[in-house]
Amino acid sequence: MSEDPDASAIAPSPSGRLLCGGCAPHDACRLGVEIADARDDVVRFEVVCPRSWHGGPGVAHGGWTAAVFDDVLSVVALRVEPRLVTKSLAVSYLRPVPVERPVQVLARIDRHVGRQWEVSAEMTLAGTALATGRAELRTRHPHHFARHEAWLARQTLSPNGSHAES
Ligand SMILES: CCCCCCCC/C=C\CCCCCCCC(=O)SCCNC(=O)CCNC(=O)[C@H](O)C(C)(C)COP(=O)(O)OP(=O)(O)OC[C@H]1O[C@@H](n2cnc3c(N)ncnc32)[C@H](O)[C@@H]1OP(=O)(O)O
């Protein structure tokens, strides 16, 4: 584990977007998140929920809303620190979120001390709050993903299908 493959900064996609590993090959955010405006520790996003993420009729599944908060709350800090993970995420669902209708999300860094980050965001439509999100992030330790792979490799599948550390 001497060389840390996780040490390099994130490269923007061909179209200049900051995308996660699943979306990078598509060169588009599959959640429908776009950065609209960025200042140092505040980022404004324009977000459209794809109809494929609807839960109730014409309204977003709550898991989509949570995933959007996970994304935007990470992005606001990723612009400062490229090696982050989400430690906790809390979402308040205030009103239904319509699909295929642009909504705004404003995300900010509230606090940053050492490896610890506190970030928050609000999703609005025409100035009315639809949902709010709050997260604790951590700067990843070196070799975060390699440690995970090493831990996973130590797990053995028992005959009844359960996992046990070898
Ligand atoms: C996958 C991330 C990719 C992000 C970047 C993509 C770039 C694209 C750019 C833009 C796109 C838009 C952005 C999308 C972003 C999405 C963000 C996410 O969704 S992140 C995924 C969900 N979050 C997790 O998977 C965290 C899982 N949790 C942890 O890894 C730990 O709990 C952690 C780091 C949060 C703990 O941090 P502590 O500061 O509270 O505590 P400590 O002391 O560091 O660790 C506690 C215990 O956990 C072990 N630990 C920590 N890291 C570990 C690791 N990597 N492998 C194994 N164990 C680990 C430690 O050894 C320790 O264990 P002992 O208590 O001593 O037994």
The ligand as a Gaussian input file, in Angstrom:
#p B3LYP/6-31G(d) Opt

LIG

0 1
 C      -17.146000       6.908000      -2.552000
 C      -16.694000       8.300000      -2.545000
 C      -16.307000       8.902000      -3.797000
 C      -16.178000      10.339000      -3.724000
 C      -15.457000      11.057000      -4.793000
 C      -15.878000      10.905000      -6.200000
 C      -15.389000      12.018000      -7.019000
 C      -16.403000      12.571000      -7.957000
 C      -16.583000      13.998000      -7.824000
 C      -17.801000      14.554000      -7.733000
 C      -19.030000      13.806000      -7.833000
 C      -20.100000      14.149000      -6.870000
 C      -19.812000      13.773000      -5.471000
 C      -20.299000      12.434000      -5.099000
 C      -19.848000      12.160000      -3.693000
 C      -20.574000      11.051000      -3.035000
 C      -20.081000      10.968000      -1.604000
 C      -20.383000       9.643000      -0.999000
 O      -21.444000       9.140000      -1.131000
 S      -19.160000       8.872000      -0.062000
 C      -19.815000       7.207000       0.141000
 C      -20.571000       7.027000       1.403000
 N      -19.705000       7.123000       2.557000
 C      -18.839000       6.124000       2.868000
 O      -18.676000       5.135000       2.210000
 C      -18.064000       6.323000       4.135000
 C      -17.979000       5.012000       4.912000
 N      -17.442000       5.285000       6.245000
 C      -16.116000       5.341000       6.464000
 O      -15.293000       5.123000       5.586000
 C      -15.669000       5.673000       7.868000
 O      -16.723000       5.402000       8.782000
 C      -15.266000       7.164000       8.016000
 C      -14.064000       7.504000       7.122000
 C      -16.427000       8.115000       7.687000
 C      -14.840000       7.323000       9.492000
 O      -14.309000       8.579000       9.735000
 P      -14.128000       9.047000      11.235000
 O      -13.311000      10.290000      11.185000
 O      -15.457000       9.160000      11.890000
 O      -13.397000       7.866000      12.022000
 P      -12.040000       7.079000      11.693000
 O      -11.275000       7.060000      12.972000
 O      -11.371000       7.631000      10.499000
 O      -12.559000       5.600000      11.363000
 C      -13.488000       4.894000      12.212000
 C      -13.322000       3.417000      12.027000
 O      -13.528000       3.071000      10.645000
 C      -12.338000       2.438000      10.139000
 N      -12.111000       2.858000       8.765000
 C      -12.010000       4.103000       8.321000
 N      -11.767000       4.115000       7.025000
 C      -11.742000       2.840000       6.622000
 C      -11.549000       2.179000       5.373000
 N      -11.324000       2.884000       4.259000
 N      -11.569000       0.841000       5.314000
 C      -11.789000       0.133000       6.410000
 N      -11.994000       0.689000       7.633000
 C      -11.952000       2.008000       7.728000
 C      -11.233000       2.924000      11.045000
 O      -10.123000       2.032000      11.057000
 C      -11.918000       2.959000      12.361000
 O      -12.022000       1.659000      12.882000
 P      -11.738000       1.335000      14.428000
 O      -12.799000       2.101000      15.193000
 O      -10.363000       1.821000      14.692000
 O      -11.901000      -0.163000      14.518000

